[in-house]
Amino acid sequence: MRVDMSPFAITQRLRYASDLSRDLAPERRLDTKVDMRPAAITARLREAAALLELCRKLERAAESKARAKSAD
């Protein structure tokens, strides 16, 4: 898949995203589409923690592989 990265195409995508977004004036920020229920916040935190743990495991695996390769 190729994405047009010309200035015109980027501007068009940014304008489209802007049109889709809601007014984020300070008095309306709590009206965003983010679910702020305690269960939803907990779910997002758990997902972030799981992703962080995955990143750490991948880093350890890469370091282990690099050490094994350098020992050869």
CHARMM-style PDB file with segment names, atoms N, HN, CA, C and O in Angstrom:
ATOM      1  N   MET     1       0.840  -1.182   0.000  1.00  0.00      PROA
ATOM      2  CA  MET     1       0.000   0.000   0.000  1.00  0.00      PROA
ATOM      3  C   MET     1       0.879   1.237   0.000  1.00  0.00      PROA
ATOM      4  O   MET     1       1.807   1.352   0.801  1.00  0.00      PROA
ATOM      5  N   ARG     2       0.589   2.138  -0.881  1.00  0.00      PROA
ATOM      6  HN  ARG     2      -0.165   2.044  -1.532  1.00  0.00      PROA
ATOM      7  CA  ARG     2       1.332   3.394  -0.956  1.00  0.00      PROA
ATOM      8  C   ARG     2       0.448   4.529  -0.472  1.00  0.00      PROA
ATOM      9  O   ARG     2      -0.747   4.578  -0.764  1.00  0.00      PROA
ATOM     10  N   VAL     3       1.052   5.429   0.264  1.00  0.00      PROA
ATOM     11  HN  VAL     3       2.022   5.389   0.501  1.00  0.00      PROA
ATOM     12  CA  VAL     3       0.335   6.603   0.755  1.00  0.00      PROA
ATOM     13  C   VAL     3       0.969   7.824   0.114  1.00  0.00      PROA
ATOM     14  O   VAL     3       2.183   8.021   0.168  1.00  0.00      PROA
ATOM     15  N   ASP     4       0.130   8.627  -0.486  1.00  0.00      PROA
ATOM     16  HN  ASP     4      -0.857   8.468  -0.530  1.00  0.00      PROA
ATOM     17  CA  ASP     4       0.594   9.855  -1.127  1.00  0.00      PROA
ATOM     18  C   ASP     4       1.098  10.811  -0.049  1.00  0.00      PROA
ATOM     19  O   ASP     4       0.331  11.224   0.821  1.00  0.00      PROA
ATOM     20  N   MET     5       2.371  11.162  -0.101  1.00  0.00      PROA
ATOM     21  HN  MET     5       2.993  10.826  -0.808  1.00  0.00      PROA
ATOM     22  CA  MET     5       2.977  12.043   0.897  1.00  0.00      PROA
ATOM     23  C   MET     5       3.241  13.438   0.339  1.00  0.00      PROA
ATOM     24  O   MET     5       4.040  14.193   0.892  1.00  0.00      PROA
ATOM     25  N   SER     6       2.573  13.772  -0.748  1.00  0.00      PROA
ATOM     26  HN  SER     6       1.924  13.159  -1.197  1.00  0.00      PROA
ATOM     27  CA  SER     6       2.744  15.115  -1.298  1.00  0.00      PROA
ATOM     28  C   SER     6       2.139  16.128  -0.328  1.00  0.00      PROA
ATOM     29  O   SER     6       1.232  15.792   0.433  1.00  0.00      PROA
ATOM     30  N   PRO     7       2.631  17.354  -0.351  1.00  0.00      PROA
ATOM     31  CA  PRO     7       2.069  18.373   0.540  1.00  0.00      PROA
ATOM     32  C   PRO     7       0.556  18.522   0.396  1.00  0.00      PROA
ATOM     33  O   PRO     7      -0.150  18.702   1.389  1.00  0.00      PROA
ATOM     34  N   PHE     8       0.064  18.449  -0.826  1.00  0.00      PROA
ATOM     35  HN  PHE     8       0.637  18.304  -1.633  1.00  0.00      PROA
ATOM     36  CA  PHE     8      -1.378  18.583  -1.048  1.00  0.00      PROA
ATOM     37  C   PHE     8      -2.145  17.447  -0.373  1.00  0.00      PROA
ATOM     38  O   PHE     8      -3.150  17.686   0.295  1.00  0.00      PROA
ATOM     39  N   ALA     9      -1.671  16.215  -0.549  1.00  0.00      PROA
ATOM     40  HN  ALA     9      -0.854  16.021  -1.092  1.00  0.00      PROA
ATOM     41  CA  ALA     9      -2.357  15.051   0.026  1.00  0.00      PROA
ATOM     42  C   ALA     9      -2.328  15.094   1.547  1.00  0.00      PROA
ATOM     43  O   ALA     9      -3.322  14.777   2.200  1.00  0.00      PROA
ATOM     44  N   ILE    10      -1.203  15.482   2.104  1.00  0.00      PROA
ATOM     45  HN  ILE    10      -0.395  15.740   1.573  1.00  0.00      PROA
ATOM     46  CA  ILE    10      -1.097  15.585   3.564  1.00  0.00      PROA
ATOM     47  C   ILE    10      -2.054  16.645   4.083  1.00  0.00      PROA
ATOM     48  O   ILE    10      -2.744  16.433   5.080  1.00  0.00      PROA
ATOM     49  N   THR    11      -2.094  17.785   3.406  1.00  0.00      PROA
ATOM     50  HN  THR    11      -1.533  17.957   2.597  1.00  0.00      PROA
ATOM     51  CA  THR    11      -3.011  18.855   3.807  1.00  0.00      PROA
ATOM     52  C   THR    11      -4.455  18.378   3.746  1.00  0.00      PROA
ATOM     53  O   THR    11      -5.249  18.679   4.637  1.00  0.00      PROA
ATOM     54  N   GLN    12      -4.796  17.641   2.704  1.00  0.00      PROA
ATOM     55  HN  GLN    12      -4.151  17.397   1.980  1.00  0.00      PROA
ATOM     56  CA  GLN    12      -6.160  17.129   2.568  1.00  0.00      PROA
ATOM     57  C   GLN    12      -6.498  16.168   3.715  1.00  0.00      PROA
ATOM     58  O   GLN    12      -7.592  16.234   4.274  1.00  0.00      PROA
ATOM     59  N   ARG    13      -5.569  15.283   4.062  1.00  0.00      PROA
ATOM     60  HN  ARG    13      -4.680  15.229   3.608  1.00  0.00      PROA
ATOM     61  CA  ARG    13      -5.820  14.343   5.167  1.00  0.00      PROA
ATOM     62  C   ARG    13      -5.960  15.072   6.492  1.00  0.00      PROA
ATOM     63  O   ARG    13      -6.811  14.718   7.308  1.00  0.00      PROA
ATOM     64  N   LEU    14      -5.133  16.085   6.713  1.00  0.00      PROA
ATOM     65  HN  LEU    14      -4.442  16.372   6.049  1.00  0.00      PROA
ATOM     66  CA  LEU    14      -5.227  16.856   7.952  1.00  0.00      PROA
ATOM     67  C   LEU    14      -6.550  17.608   8.028  1.00  0.00      PROA
ATOM     68  O   LEU    14      -7.170  17.665   9.090  1.00  0.00      PROA
ATOM     69  N   ARG    15      -6.983  18.179   6.921  1.00  0.00      PROA
ATOM     70  HN  ARG    15      -6.479  18.132   6.058  1.00  0.00      PROA
ATOM     71  CA  ARG    15      -8.274  18.882   6.906  1.00  0.00      PROA
ATOM     72  C   ARG    15      -9.428  17.915   7.159  1.00  0.00      PROA
ATOM     73  O   ARG    15     -10.377  18.244   7.871  1.00  0.00      PROA
ATOM     74  N   TYR    16      -9.341  16.731   6.576  1.00  0.00      PROA
ATOM     75  HN  TYR    16      -8.571  16.464   5.998  1.00  0.00      PROA
ATOM     76  CA  TYR    16     -10.386  15.732   6.783  1.00  0.00      PROA
ATOM     77  C   TYR    16     -10.441  15.320   8.261  1.00  0.00      PROA
ATOM     78  O   TYR    16     -11.523  15.231   8.841  1.00  0.00      PROA
ATOM     79  N   ALA    17      -9.277  15.072   8.864  1.00  0.00      PROA
ATOM     80  HN  ALA    17      -8.398  15.144   8.393  1.00  0.00      PROA
ATOM     81  CA  ALA    17      -9.237  14.706  10.289  1.00  0.00      PROA
ATOM     82  C   ALA    17      -9.771  15.846  11.147  1.00  0.00      PROA
ATOM     83  O   ALA    17     -10.482  15.612  12.125  1.00  0.00      PROA
ATOM     84  N   SER    18      -9.433  17.058  10.787  1.00  0.00      PROA
ATOM     85  HN  SER    18      -8.856  17.247   9.993  1.00  0.00      PROA
ATOM     86  CA  SER    18      -9.921  18.217  11.522  1.00  0.00      PROA
ATOM     87  C   SER    18     -11.439  18.332  11.419  1.00  0.00      PROA
ATOM     88  O   SER    18     -12.111  18.660  12.397  1.00  0.00      PROA
ATOM     89  N   ASP    19     -11.969  18.062  10.239  1.00  0.00      PROA
ATOM     90  HN  ASP    19     -11.423  17.796   9.444  1.00  0.00      PROA
ATOM     91  CA  ASP    19     -13.425  18.112  10.058  1.00  0.00      PROA
ATOM     92  C   ASP    19     -14.131  17.047  10.893  1.00  0.00      PROA
ATOM     93  O   ASP    19     -15.249  17.263  11.361  1.00  0.00      PROA
ATOM     94  N   LEU    20     -13.481  15.903  11.078  1.00  0.00      PROA
ATOM     95  HN  LEU    20     -12.573  15.729  10.698  1.00  0.00      PROA
ATOM     96  CA  LEU    20     -14.085  14.826  11.861  1.00  0.00      PROA
ATOM     97  C   LEU    20     -14.027  15.090  13.362  1.00  0.00      PROA
ATOM     98  O   LEU    20     -14.859  14.593  14.121  1.00  0.00      PROA
ATOM     99  N   SER    21     -13.049  15.869  13.778  1.00  0.00      PROA
ATOM    100  HN  SER    21     -12.373  16.273  13.161  1.00  0.00      PROA
ATOM    101  CA  SER    21     -12.875  16.094  15.211  1.00  0.00      PROA
ATOM    102  C   SER    21     -13.910  17.076  15.735  1.00  0.00      PROA
ATOM    103  O   SER    21     -14.522  17.842  14.991  1.00  0.00      PROA
ATOM    104  N   ARG    22     -14.073  17.015  17.039  1.00  0.00      PROA
ATOM    105  HN  ARG    22     -13.576  16.391  17.643  1.00  0.00      PROA
ATOM    106  CA  ARG    22     -15.019  17.922  17.676  1.00  0.00      PROA
ATOM    107  C   ARG    22     -14.275  19.145  18.191  1.00  0.00      PROA
ATOM    108  O   ARG    22     -13.045  19.171  18.237  1.00  0.00      PROA
ATOM    109  N   ASP    23     -15.031  20.142  18.572  1.00  0.00      PROA
ATOM    110  HN  ASP    23     -16.031  20.121  18.535  1.00  0.00      PROA
ATOM    111  CA  ASP    23     -14.468  21.352  19.160  1.00  0.00      PROA
ATOM    112  C   ASP    23     -13.759  20.974  20.461  1.00  0.00      PROA
ATOM    113  O   ASP    23     -14.376  20.402  21.360  1.00  0.00      PROA
ATOM    114  N   LEU    24     -12.480  21.288  20.565  1.00  0.00      PROA
ATOM    115  HN  LEU    24     -11.979  21.753  19.835  1.00  0.00      PROA
ATOM    116  CA  LEU    24     -11.724  20.964  21.773  1.00  0.00      PROA
ATOM    117  C   LEU    24     -11.371  22.218  22.568  1.00  0.00      PROA
ATOM    118  O   LEU    24     -10.312  22.291  23.192  1.00  0.00      PROA
ATOM    119  N   ALA    25     -12.258  23.190  22.537  1.00  0.00      PROA
ATOM    120  HN  ALA    25     -13.117  23.130  22.030  1.00  0.00      PROA
ATOM    121  CA  ALA    25     -12.062  24.373  23.370  1.00  0.00      PROA
ATOM    122  C   ALA    25     -12.014  23.913  24.827  1.00  0.00      PROA
ATOM    123  O   ALA    25     -12.645  22.912  25.169  1.00  0.00      PROA
ATOM    124  N   PRO    26     -11.286  24.612  25.687  1.00  0.00      PROA
ATOM    125  CA  PRO    26     -11.126  24.162  27.080  1.00  0.00      PROA
ATOM    126  C   PRO    26     -12.433  23.783  27.785  1.00  0.00      PROA
ATOM    127  O   PRO    26     -12.470  22.821  28.552  1.00  0.00      PROA
ATOM    128  N   GLU    27     -13.473  24.518  27.532  1.00  0.00      PROA
ATOM    129  HN  GLU    27     -13.443  25.299  26.909  1.00  0.00      PROA
ATOM    130  CA  GLU    27     -14.735  24.215  28.207  1.00  0.00      PROA
ATOM    131  C   GLU    27     -15.439  22.977  27.644  1.00  0.00      PROA
ATOM    132  O   GLU    27     -16.414  22.503  28.226  1.00  0.00      PROA
ATOM    133  N   ARG    28     -14.953  22.454  26.519  1.00  0.00      PROA
ATOM    134  HN  ARG    28     -14.160  22.839  26.046  1.00  0.00      PROA
ATOM    135  CA  ARG    28     -15.584  21.280  25.900  1.00  0.00      PROA
ATOM    136  C   ARG    28     -14.695  20.050  25.916  1.00  0.00      PROA
ATOM    137  O   ARG    28     -15.086  19.009  25.388  1.00  0.00      PROA
ATOM    138  N   ARG    29     -13.518  20.138  26.501  1.00  0.00      PROA
ATOM    139  HN  ARG    29     -13.200  20.984  26.930  1.00  0.00      PROA
ATOM    140  CA  ARG    29     -12.585  19.008  26.443  1.00  0.00      PROA
ATOM    141  C   ARG    29     -13.124  17.756  27.105  1.00  0.00      PROA
ATOM    142  O   ARG    29     -12.768  16.647  26.706  1.00  0.00      PROA
ATOM    143  N   LEU    30     -13.965  17.908  28.098  1.00  0.00      PROA
ATOM    144  HN  LEU    30     -14.254  18.809  28.423  1.00  0.00      PROA
ATOM    145  CA  LEU    30     -14.533  16.735  28.748  1.00  0.00      PROA
ATOM    146  C   LEU    30     -15.590  16.064  27.891  1.00  0.00      PROA
ATOM    147  O   LEU    30     -16.051  14.970  28.219  1.00  0.00      PROA
ATOM    148  N   ASP    31     -15.976  16.698  26.809  1.00  0.00      PROA
ATOM    149  HN  ASP    31     -15.601  17.587  26.542  1.00  0.00      PROA
ATOM    150  CA  ASP    31     -16.965  16.128  25.900  1.00  0.00      PROA
ATOM    151  C   ASP    31     -16.324  15.286  24.799  1.00  0.00      PROA
ATOM    152  O   ASP    31     -17.007  14.892  23.854  1.00  0.00      PROA
ATOM    153  N   THR    32     -15.040  15.009  24.903  1.00  0.00      PROA
ATOM    154  HN  THR    32     -14.486  15.330  25.671  1.00  0.00      PROA
ATOM    155  CA  THR    32     -14.375  14.234  23.860  1.00  0.00      PROA
ATOM    156  C   THR    32     -14.940  12.830  23.810  1.00  0.00      PROA
ATOM    157  O   THR    32     -15.736  12.436  24.663  1.00  0.00      PROA
ATOM    158  N   LYS    33     -14.531  12.096  22.826  1.00  0.00      PROA
ATOM    159  HN  LYS    33     -13.885  12.416  22.133  1.00  0.00      PROA
ATOM    160  CA  LYS    33     -15.075  10.760  22.624  1.00  0.00      PROA
ATOM    161  C   LYS    33     -14.371   9.699  23.474  1.00  0.00      PROA
ATOM    162  O   LYS    33     -14.621   8.508  23.288  1.00  0.00      PROA
ATOM    163  N   VAL    34     -13.515  10.096  24.383  1.00  0.00      PROA
ATOM    164  HN  VAL    34     -13.312  11.063  24.534  1.00  0.00      PROA
ATOM    165  CA  VAL    34     -12.816   9.144  25.237  1.00  0.00      PROA
ATOM    166  C   VAL    34     -13.747   8.720  26.366  1.00  0.00      PROA
ATOM    167  O   VAL    34     -14.309   9.555  27.075  1.00  0.00      PROA
ATOM    168  N   ASP    35     -13.897   7.427  26.516  1.00  0.00      PROA
ATOM    169  HN  ASP    35     -13.441   6.749  25.940  1.00  0.00      PROA
ATOM    170  CA  ASP    35     -14.754   6.879  27.568  1.00  0.00      PROA
ATOM    171  C   ASP    35     -14.047   7.049  28.912  1.00  0.00      PROA
ATOM    172  O   ASP    35     -12.997   6.449  29.141  1.00  0.00      PROA
ATOM    173  N   MET    36     -14.610   7.850  29.787  1.00  0.00      PROA
ATOM    174  HN  MET    36     -15.463   8.337  29.601  1.00  0.00      PROA
ATOM    175  CA  MET    36     -13.974   8.144  31.074  1.00  0.00      PROA
ATOM    176  C   MET    36     -14.592   7.360  32.234  1.00  0.00      PROA
ATOM    177  O   MET    36     -14.351   7.683  33.397  1.00  0.00      PROA
ATOM    178  N   ARG    37     -15.378   6.343  31.927  1.00  0.00      PROA
ATOM    179  HN  ARG    37     -15.574   6.081  30.982  1.00  0.00      PROA
ATOM    180  CA  ARG    37     -15.908   5.514  33.007  1.00  0.00      PROA
ATOM    181  C   ARG    37     -14.751   4.769  33.662  1.00  0.00      PROA
ATOM    182  O   ARG    37     -13.786   4.421  32.981  1.00  0.00      PROA
ATOM    183  N   PRO    38     -14.825   4.514  34.981  1.00  0.00      PROA
ATOM    184  CA  PRO    38     -13.730   3.818  35.670  1.00  0.00      PROA
ATOM    185  C   PRO    38     -13.334   2.499  35.001  1.00  0.00      PROA
ATOM    186  O   PRO    38     -12.146   2.194  34.902  1.00  0.00      PROA
ATOM    187  N   ALA    39     -14.296   1.728  34.550  1.00  0.00      PROA
ATOM    188  HN  ALA    39     -15.261   1.976  34.631  1.00  0.00      PROA
ATOM    189  CA  ALA    39     -13.974   0.446  33.904  1.00  0.00      PROA
ATOM    190  C   ALA    39     -13.197   0.660  32.606  1.00  0.00      PROA
ATOM    191  O   ALA    39     -12.279  -0.100  32.300  1.00  0.00      PROA
ATOM    192  N   ALA    40     -13.557   1.677  31.852  1.00  0.00      PROA
ATOM    193  HN  ALA    40     -14.304   2.295  32.101  1.00  0.00      PROA
ATOM    194  CA  ALA    40     -12.867   1.954  30.589  1.00  0.00      PROA
ATOM    195  C   ALA    40     -11.446   2.446  30.844  1.00  0.00      PROA
ATOM    196  O   ALA    40     -10.515   2.066  30.134  1.00  0.00      PROA
ATOM    197  N   ILE    41     -11.284   3.284  31.846  1.00  0.00      PROA
ATOM    198  HN  ILE    41     -12.040   3.593  32.423  1.00  0.00      PROA
ATOM    199  CA  ILE    41      -9.943   3.771  32.198  1.00  0.00      PROA
ATOM    200  C   ILE    41      -9.076   2.604  32.642  1.00  0.00      PROA
ATOM    201  O   ILE    41      -7.919   2.498  32.236  1.00  0.00      PROA
ATOM    202  N   THR    42      -9.627   1.730  33.472  1.00  0.00      PROA
ATOM    203  HN  THR    42     -10.567   1.816  33.802  1.00  0.00      PROA
ATOM    204  CA  THR    42      -8.886   0.558  33.938  1.00  0.00      PROA
ATOM    205  C   THR    42      -8.484  -0.324  32.761  1.00  0.00      PROA
ATOM    206  O   THR    42      -7.360  -0.823  32.714  1.00  0.00      PROA
ATOM    207  N   ALA    43      -9.384  -0.515  31.825  1.00  0.00      PROA
ATOM    208  HN  ALA    43     -10.297  -0.109  31.864  1.00  0.00      PROA
ATOM    209  CA  ALA    43      -9.070  -1.336  30.653  1.00  0.00      PROA
ATOM    210  C   ALA    43      -7.930  -0.726  29.837  1.00  0.00      PROA
ATOM    211  O   ALA    43      -7.043  -1.444  29.377  1.00  0.00      PROA
ATOM    212  N   ARG    44      -7.953   0.593  29.658  1.00  0.00      PROA
ATOM    213  HN  ARG    44      -8.674   1.177  30.032  1.00  0.00      PROA
ATOM    214  CA  ARG    44      -6.872   1.250  28.907  1.00  0.00      PROA
ATOM    215  C   ARG    44      -5.543   1.145  29.647  1.00  0.00      PROA
ATOM    216  O   ARG    44      -4.501   0.938  29.025  1.00  0.00      PROA
ATOM    217  N   LEU    45      -5.572   1.285  30.961  1.00  0.00      PROA
ATOM    218  HN  LEU    45      -6.419   1.453  31.467  1.00  0.00      PROA
ATOM    219  CA  LEU    45      -4.343   1.155  31.737  1.00  0.00      PROA
ATOM    220  C   LEU    45      -3.797  -0.267  31.657  1.00  0.00      PROA
ATOM    221  O   LEU    45      -2.586  -0.461  31.549  1.00  0.00      PROA
ATOM    222  N   ARG    46      -4.670  -1.249  31.710  1.00  0.00      PROA
ATOM    223  HN  ARG    46      -5.654  -1.092  31.798  1.00  0.00      PROA
ATOM    224  CA  ARG    46      -4.228  -2.649  31.599  1.00  0.00      PROA
ATOM    225  C   ARG    46      -3.633  -2.918  30.218  1.00  0.00      PROA
ATOM    226  O   ARG    46      -2.623  -3.612  30.099  1.00  0.00      PROA
ATOM    227  N   GLU    47      -4.247  -2.377  29.195  1.00  0.00      PROA
ATOM    228  HN  GLU    47      -5.067  -1.813  29.292  1.00  0.00      PROA
ATOM    229  CA  GLU    47      -3.716  -2.551  27.843  1.00  0.00      PROA
ATOM    230  C   GLU    47      -2.343  -1.899  27.710  1.00  0.00      PROA
ATOM    231  O   GLU    47      -1.435  -2.476  27.114  1.00  0.00      PROA
ATOM    232  N   ALA    48      -2.193  -0.708  28.260  1.00  0.00      PROA
ATOM    233  HN  ALA    48      -2.932  -0.239  28.744  1.00  0.00      PROA
ATOM    234  CA  ALA    48      -0.900  -0.020  28.209  1.00  0.00      PROA
ATOM    235  C   ALA    48       0.154  -0.811  28.971  1.00  0.00      PROA
ATOM    236  O   ALA    48       1.291  -0.926  28.514  1.00  0.00      PROA
ATOM    237  N   ALA    49      -0.207  -1.353  30.114  1.00  0.00      PROA
ATOM    238  HN  ALA    49      -1.131  -1.261  30.485  1.00  0.00      PROA
ATOM    239  CA  ALA    49       0.737  -2.149  30.902  1.00  0.00      PROA
ATOM    240  C   ALA    49       1.138  -3.415  30.141  1.00  0.00      PROA
ATOM    241  O   ALA    49       2.304  -3.809  30.160  1.00  0.00      PROA
ATOM    242  N   ALA    50       0.178  -4.048  29.475  1.00  0.00      PROA
ATOM    243  HN  ALA    50      -0.769  -3.728  29.459  1.00  0.00      PROA
ATOM    244  CA  ALA    50       0.482  -5.254  28.700  1.00  0.00      PROA
ATOM    245  C   ALA    50       1.401  -4.928  27.531  1.00  0.00      PROA
ATOM    246  O   ALA    50       2.322  -5.690  27.237  1.00  0.00      PROA
ATOM    247  N   LEU    51       1.161  -3.811  26.867  1.00  0.00      PROA
ATOM    248  HN  LEU    51       0.413  -3.193  27.106  1.00  0.00      PROA
ATOM    249  CA  LEU    51       2.026  -3.404  25.758  1.00  0.00      PROA
ATOM    250  C   LEU    51       3.432  -3.078  26.247  1.00  0.00      PROA
ATOM    251  O   LEU    51       4.414  -3.409  25.582  1.00  0.00      PROA
ATOM    252  N   LEU    52       3.534  -2.436  27.394  1.00  0.00      PROA
ATOM    253  HN  LEU    52       2.737  -2.166  27.934  1.00  0.00      PROA
ATOM    254  CA  LEU    52       4.844  -2.130  27.959  1.00  0.00      PROA
ATOM    255  C   LEU    52       5.592  -3.417  28.287  1.00  0.00      PROA
ATOM    256  O   LEU    52       6.786  -3.526  28.008  1.00  0.00      PROA
ATOM    257  N   GLU    53       4.905  -4.387  28.874  1.00  0.00      PROA
ATOM    258  HN  GLU    53       3.936  -4.298  29.101  1.00  0.00      PROA
ATOM    259  CA  GLU    53       5.537  -5.659  29.198  1.00  0.00      PROA
ATOM    260  C   GLU    53       5.990  -6.376  27.931  1.00  0.00      PROA
ATOM    261  O   GLU    53       7.070  -6.965  27.905  1.00  0.00      PROA
ATOM    262  N   LEU    54       5.172  -6.331  26.880  1.00  0.00      PROA
ATOM    263  HN  LEU    54       4.294  -5.853  26.901  1.00  0.00      PROA
ATOM    264  CA  LEU    54       5.557  -6.933  25.609  1.00  0.00      PROA
ATOM    265  C   LEU    54       6.815  -6.264  25.059  1.00  0.00      PROA
ATOM    266  O   LEU    54       7.726  -6.948  24.592  1.00  0.00      PROA
ATOM    267  N   CYS    55       6.870  -4.945  25.110  1.00  0.00      PROA
ATOM    268  HN  CYS    55       6.130  -4.389  25.489  1.00  0.00      PROA
ATOM    269  CA  CYS    55       8.062  -4.221  24.637  1.00  0.00      PROA
ATOM    270  C   CYS    55       9.296  -4.637  25.422  1.00  0.00      PROA
ATOM    271  O   CYS    55      10.369  -4.824  24.848  1.00  0.00      PROA
ATOM    272  N   ARG    56       9.149  -4.780  26.719  1.00  0.00      PROA
ATOM    273  HN  ARG    56       8.278  -4.628  27.186  1.00  0.00      PROA
ATOM    274  CA  ARG    56      10.284  -5.196  27.554  1.00  0.00      PROA
ATOM    275  C   ARG    56      10.734  -6.611  27.213  1.00  0.00      PROA
ATOM    276  O   ARG    56      11.935  -6.882  27.173  1.00  0.00      PROA
ATOM    277  N   LYS    57       9.793  -7.515  26.969  1.00  0.00      PROA
ATOM    278  HN  LYS    57       8.818  -7.295  27.002  1.00  0.00      PROA
ATOM    279  CA  LYS    57      10.142  -8.886  26.594  1.00  0.00      PROA
ATOM    280  C   LYS    57      10.858  -8.908  25.252  1.00  0.00      PROA
ATOM    281  O   LYS    57      11.844  -9.624  25.080  1.00  0.00      PROA
ATOM    282  N   LEU    58      10.366  -8.129  24.311  1.00  0.00      PROA
ATOM    283  HN  LEU    58       9.566  -7.547  24.451  1.00  0.00      PROA
ATOM    284  CA  LEU    58      11.015  -8.061  23.002  1.00  0.00      PROA
ATOM    285  C   LEU    58      12.425  -7.497  23.113  1.00  0.00      PROA
ATOM    286  O   LEU    58      13.344  -7.967  22.442  1.00  0.00      PROA
ATOM    287  N   GLU    59      12.590  -6.493  23.960  1.00  0.00      PROA
ATOM    288  HN  GLU    59      11.844  -6.112  24.505  1.00  0.00      PROA
ATOM    289  CA  GLU    59      13.916  -5.918  24.158  1.00  0.00      PROA
ATOM    290  C   GLU    59      14.863  -6.949  24.758  1.00  0.00      PROA
ATOM    291  O   GLU    59      16.003  -7.083  24.314  1.00  0.00      PROA
ATOM    292  N   ARG    60      14.383  -7.689  25.783  1.00  0.00      PROA
ATOM    293  HN  ARG    60      13.456  -7.580  26.144  1.00  0.00      PROA
ATOM    294  CA  ARG    60      15.229  -8.717  26.399  1.00  0.00      PROA
ATOM    295  C   ARG    60      15.590  -9.810  25.396  1.00  0.00      PROA
ATOM    296  O   ARG    60      16.724 -10.288  25.375  1.00  0.00      PROA
ATOM    297  N   ALA    61      14.634 -10.202  24.571  1.00  0.00      PROA
ATOM    298  HN  ALA    61      13.712  -9.814  24.587  1.00  0.00      PROA
ATOM    299  CA  ALA    61      14.900 -11.227  23.562  1.00  0.00      PROA
ATOM    300  C   ALA    61      15.927 -10.741  22.548  1.00  0.00      PROA
ATOM    301  O   ALA    61      16.816 -11.496  22.153  1.00  0.00      PROA
ATOM    302  N   ALA    62      15.813  -9.503  22.131  1.00  0.00      PROA
ATOM    303  HN  ALA    62      15.091  -8.889  22.452  1.00  0.00      PROA
ATOM    304  CA  ALA    62      16.775  -8.945  21.171  1.00  0.00      PROA
ATOM    305  C   ALA    62      18.160  -8.870  21.787  1.00  0.00      PROA
ATOM    306  O   ALA    62      19.148  -9.182  21.124  1.00  0.00      PROA
ATOM    307  N   GLU    63      18.246  -8.458  23.049  1.00  0.00      PROA
ATOM    308  HN  GLU    63      17.443  -8.204  23.587  1.00  0.00      PROA
ATOM    309  CA  GLU    63      19.545  -8.395  23.727  1.00  0.00      PROA
ATOM    310  C   GLU    63      20.147  -9.789  23.868  1.00  0.00      PROA
ATOM    311  O   GLU    63      21.346  -9.978  23.663  1.00  0.00      PROA
ATOM    312  N   SER    64      19.318 -10.756  24.216  1.00  0.00      PROA
ATOM    313  HN  SER    64      18.344 -10.604  24.382  1.00  0.00      PROA
ATOM    314  CA  SER    64      19.782 -12.132  24.361  1.00  0.00      PROA
ATOM    315  C   SER    64      20.291 -12.679  23.035  1.00  0.00      PROA
ATOM    316  O   SER    64      21.329 -13.339  22.982  1.00  0.00      PROA
ATOM    317  N   LYS    65      19.553 -12.400  21.969  1.00  0.00      PROA
ATOM    318  HN  LYS    65      18.710 -11.863  22.012  1.00  0.00      PROA
ATOM    319  CA  LYS    65      19.957 -12.848  20.639  1.00  0.00      PROA
ATOM    320  C   LYS    65      21.268 -12.187  20.229  1.00  0.00      PROA
ATOM    321  O   LYS    65      22.125 -12.840  19.633  1.00  0.00      PROA
ATOM    322  N   ALA    66      21.438 -10.905  20.538  1.00  0.00      PROA
ATOM    323  HN  ALA    66      20.742 -10.374  21.022  1.00  0.00      PROA
ATOM    324  CA  ALA    66      22.658 -10.180  20.190  1.00  0.00      PROA
ATOM    325  C   ALA    66      23.852 -10.755  20.969  1.00  0.00      PROA
ATOM    326  O   ALA    66      24.947 -10.895  20.423  1.00  0.00      PROA
ATOM    327  N   ARG    67      23.629 -11.083  22.237  1.00  0.00      PROA
ATOM    328  HN  ARG    67      22.740 -10.970  22.680  1.00  0.00      PROA
ATOM    329  CA  ARG    67      24.714 -11.666  23.047  1.00  0.00      PROA
ATOM    330  C   ARG    67      25.101 -13.041  22.493  1.00  0.00      PROA
ATOM    331  O   ARG    67      26.285 -13.367  22.401  1.00  0.00      PROA
ATOM    332  N   ALA    68      24.120 -13.828  22.132  1.00  0.00      PROA
ATOM    333  HN  ALA    68      23.158 -13.564  22.206  1.00  0.00      PROA
ATOM    334  CA  ALA    68      24.390 -15.162  21.584  1.00  0.00      PROA
ATOM    335  C   ALA    68      25.143 -15.057  20.263  1.00  0.00      PROA
ATOM    336  O   ALA    68      26.051 -15.842  19.992  1.00  0.00      PROA
ATOM    337  N   LYS    69      24.764 -14.095  19.454  1.00  0.00      PROA
ATOM    338  HN  LYS    69      24.026 -13.457  19.674  1.00  0.00      PROA
ATOM    339  CA  LYS    69      25.421 -13.921  18.163  1.00  0.00      PROA
ATOM    340  C   LYS    69      26.871 -13.464  18.339  1.00  0.00      PROA
ATOM    341  O   LYS    69      27.765 -13.904  17.615  1.00  0.00      PROA
ATOM    342  N   SER    70      27.090 -12.567  19.320  1.00  0.00      PROA
ATOM    343  HN  SER    70      26.364 -12.210  19.907  1.00  0.00      PROA
ATOM    344  CA  SER    70      28.463 -12.078  19.532  1.00  0.00      PROA
ATOM    345  C   SER    70      29.349 -13.144  20.170  1.00  0.00      PROA
ATOM    346  O   SER    70      30.573 -13.069  20.072  1.00  0.00      PROA
ATOM    347  N   ALA    71      28.745 -14.128  20.819  1.00  0.00      PROA
ATOM    348  HN  ALA    71      27.750 -14.189  20.898  1.00  0.00      PROA
ATOM    349  CA  ALA    71      29.516 -15.209  21.449  1.00  0.00      PROA
ATOM    350  C   ALA    71      29.986 -16.223  20.420  1.00  0.00      PROA
ATOM    351  O   ALA    71      30.896 -17.007  20.687  1.00  0.00      PROA
ATOM    352  N   ASP    72      29.363 -16.211  19.235  1.00  0.00      PROA
ATOM    353  HN  ASP    72      28.623 -15.574  19.018  1.00  0.00      PROA
ATOM    354  CA  ASP    72      29.739 -17.181  18.183  1.00  0.00      PROA
ATOM    355  C   ASP    72      31.095 -16.918  17.645  1.00  0.00      PROA
ATOM    356  OT1 ASP    72      31.559 -17.638  16.761  1.00  0.00      PROA
TER     357      ASP     72
END
